[in-house]
């Protein structure tokens, strides 16, 4: 059978669609949204809850900081009940997370909310976007306490490196160029000016700001060229390049486009390493299989809304 990975992806894709159709789409059931009964109460749209969990990553926004927690326990305000989640999003004030590091155990008190769904054609589907990341609730943190200073060694190194590079670009480039460079290389759009982002979107080239195959290919070619100048064994160069690609994907947030590009690039390097020919379609199917296994909701990614919005804005300009 030619290209068995393509057939495997096709079977897995069809199975995911059939399962979603049978179970209902979207999966708004108690297994995913067990706290909806709190949000449906007429007495309070945003009940106060206590959340404990380990800090997974930090994302800086212009007006707030996003804390992604893992191994989360949500304590309900009354009755002594609690619910466990793999991940949850905590939104807090800017600079509130400056002293926090990945791996820290946090206790957070704040208002619980569900993600919004689109009410107009082309509007961003926040609920689908975060459901793809296995996040079903957000909490607006009012009180944040550090209960354990334990840190994850490697994620802390990557975070420090990302912050150092961001500060370097901010100090050596004009603000408008620094925002573009940090978005293209680090996946951090916090410093990207709103008018510039809007201009890229309307022009239909907003994908340039998202880290994808082009960025990964350039970085991989540069690293391969540098390693080729050193007296290193070929297998050692392959391991260094693969480790660099995985670390870079982790530093930029493991987006779907980054995962796809990194998996395909590693497949290309591995095929060259063992003397086999590289088939781009099989590598693409292989990356899709890994993505679907890790994130089944990626099939229903709402990234197409961005393209629809861009086309709508371009059309409005011509009227």
N, C-alpha and C positions, 0 to 999 in steps of 0.2 A: 504494500500500500504506500503510494507516494504521499509525502507530507502527512504523516500520522498525527502530528501536533495540530494541524489545521482541523482534522476530523474530530480530535478530542475537544478542541475549543468549540466547534459547532455543536457537539453533543452537550457540552456543559452549558453553553449559551441557551440552547433550547430547553434544557432541564430547568434552568433558572427562570426562564419566562413562564414555563408551564407551572412551576411551583408557585410563582408569584400570582399567576392567574387563579390557581386553585385556592391559595390562602387569602387572596384579596390584596389589592394594591391601592394605596400604600398600606403597609402592615400596621395599621393603627389599632393594635390590640393590646391587651394587658401585659403580654410578655415584653413588648417594646416600650409601652407608655403606661407603666403601672401607677404613675402619680397624676394621671389626668383627672381623677375624681377630686383632687384638690383644686385644680384649675377651673373646674366646672362650677365650683361653689359660687353663689351670688354674693356671699359676704366678702369675698376677697379674690381678686383676679391674680394676685401675686402673693401667695402665702409665704411666710418666712420659714426657712428650713435651715438645718445645720448639716454641713457637708464636710466629710473627712476623706482625704485621699492623698496620693503621692503626685507631686508635680511632674508632668511629663514634658511639657514644653511651654514656652512663653512667646506670645506674638504681640508686638507693640503696634498699636493703632494710633492715629492722630489724637483722638480724644479719650482713649482708654487702653487698658492692657487686657489681653485675652490669656487666661490661664487654662491650660488643658490638663485635667487631672485623670489619673488612672487608678484602678482598684478603689472605686468610690463607694462610700456608704452615706446615704441620705437619711437623716433622722427627721421624722415627721414632727410637726409642731405639737401634736397632741396624740395621746393614745400610746406613746412609746414605741410605735412601729418604725421600721427602717426598711429601706430598699437598697439593693446593691446594683451597681452599674460598672461596666468596664471602663467607660470614659464619660466625662461631663465637661461642659464649658463654663468657666467662671469669668465674668466681666467685672473688672474693678477699675478704680481711678488710675489715671496716668501716674507713672513713677511708683505706684504701690508695690510693684513686683521687682524693683531694682535690686533688692538684696536677696531675692529668692533664687535658688538653683534647682536644676532638675534632680529629682529624687527626694527633695524636702517633703516631709509629711505636714500637711496643712489642715487646720480647722477653720472653716469659713461659715459665717452666718450671713444669709442674704435672701433676696426675694426670688422665688422659683418662677420660671416662665417657660412656655413651650415656644418653639420656633414658628415663625410666621410662614404662611403659605401665600402664593401669588394670587392677587385679586384682579390683575390686568394682564392681557397678553404681552409676553416678553419680559414681565417683571421677574426679578431674581427670586428663585425658589429656595429660600433659606432652609426650610425643613428638609428638603431632599438633599441639599448640599451637605448638611451636617449628619443626616442619616447615613450617607455614604461613608462618613468617618466613624460610624457607630456611636454617634452622640445624639441623644434624644431630648435633652433638656439643657437650659442655660440658667445660671444663677447670677444675679447682680449682687456681688459681694459687698457687704457693708463693713464687716469685721473679719480680718484675716489674722490668724495666729499660727506661728510656727511651733508645731508640737515635736518635731524631730528634725535635727540638722543633718541627717544622713543624706549623702549626695550620690548620684550616679556618675562615676568617674569619666567615662568616655563622652556622654552627652554634655557634661560640664565643659570639657575641652572644646567640643564643637561649638557650644554657645559662646565661649570666650573668644574663639577664633572669629566667629561671625560678627560679634560686637566690635572686635578690634578692626576687622576689615571695613565694617560700616563706618566707624569713626575716622578711619583713614580716608575713605572716599569723601566724607562730609567735610573734612578739614582741607583737602587738596583740590576739590572740584567746586564749581559754582553750585548753588542749591538745586537748580533744575537738572543739571547733569548728574549730580550725586544721586538724586532720587531715581533717575533712569538706570544708572549703573547698579545700584543696590538691588533694584527690582530684577534686573536681568541676570545678575550674578549670584545674588544671595537669596532671592525670593522674598525679599522684605520690601513691601510697598508702603510702609508707614511714612516715609519721607518723600514719596512720589507726589508731586503737586497735582491737585485735582484737575486743573485745566489741561495739563499735559496728558494725564491719563484719559481724559475725555477726548482729546485730539487723536490719540492713538486708536481709541475705540471707534470713533466716527470714521477714521480713515481706513478701517478694516485691517489694521496691523497690530491690534492689541495683543495678539498671540506672541509678538516679539518680546513683550515684557514678561511672559511666562517662560520659565525654564523648561526646555524641551530638548529634542534630539539635536538641534543645531548647537546649542551650548555644550551639551555633553560631548558631541563629536569634536568640537574645537578643543575643549579641555583635554580629551583623551589623546588627540593627535599631538598636542603640545607636550603632554607628559610622556608619551611614547618616544617623541623626538629627543627629549632630555635624557630619558633612561637609555636610549640607544647610544648616546655618547659616553655612557659609563661602562666600565668593564664588569657587567653583571651577567649572570646566567639568564637565558631567555625565560625560563620558567619563573625565576625570581622577579623579573620585570612584569610578567603577567600577573603575579600575585599582588605586587605593589599597585599596579593599575586598577585591578579589581577592588582592592581595599580602598583606594582613593575614590573610586566611583560610588561605592556604597556609603562611604563617609560623607561625600558631598551630597548624596541624596538625603541622608539623614539630617544634615545641617540645614538643608533647604526645605525640609518638612515632608518629604516622601509624598509629593503630589503624584497623581496618576500619570501625568505626562513625563515626570522625572523617572518614575518607576519603569515605565515602558522603555524610555531611552536607555536607562542604565542596564536593564535586563538584556535588551537587544545588543548593546555594545559589548557586554560581557560574553554573550553568546558568540558574537563575531570574533572576539579575541580568543575564546576557548577553541572555536573551530580552527582558527589559524594555528593555535598552539598544538593541536593534535593532528594537523595536516588534513583536515576535512574542508570541503567546500562550504561556504556560508550561503544559506537560503534566507533571504529577508522575510519572506512570507511565513516560513516556519518559525523564525525568531519572533516575529510579531505575534503569531498565535501562541507561542510559548509564554511571552510576556502577558498576553491576555488571560491565559489560563491561571497564571500565578496571581494576577490581579483579582480575578473573579473568585478564586479560592479565599484570598485574604479579605476582599471587600465585595461581597455579592451584590450590594446595592450600587456598585459602580456601573452596572448595566444601565441603570436609570439615572445616570449623572445628568445634572441640570446645566452642564456647561453649554449646551446648545442654546440656552436662553440668552447667553451673552452674544452669540452670533446673530440671533434674531433681533436683539435690541440694537446691535450695531447697524443691521440692514434697515431697521425702522428709522433710526436717527439719520442715516444717509439719505433715505428717501424723503424725510421731512426737510432736509436742507435744499433739495432740488425743487421743492414746491414753492 
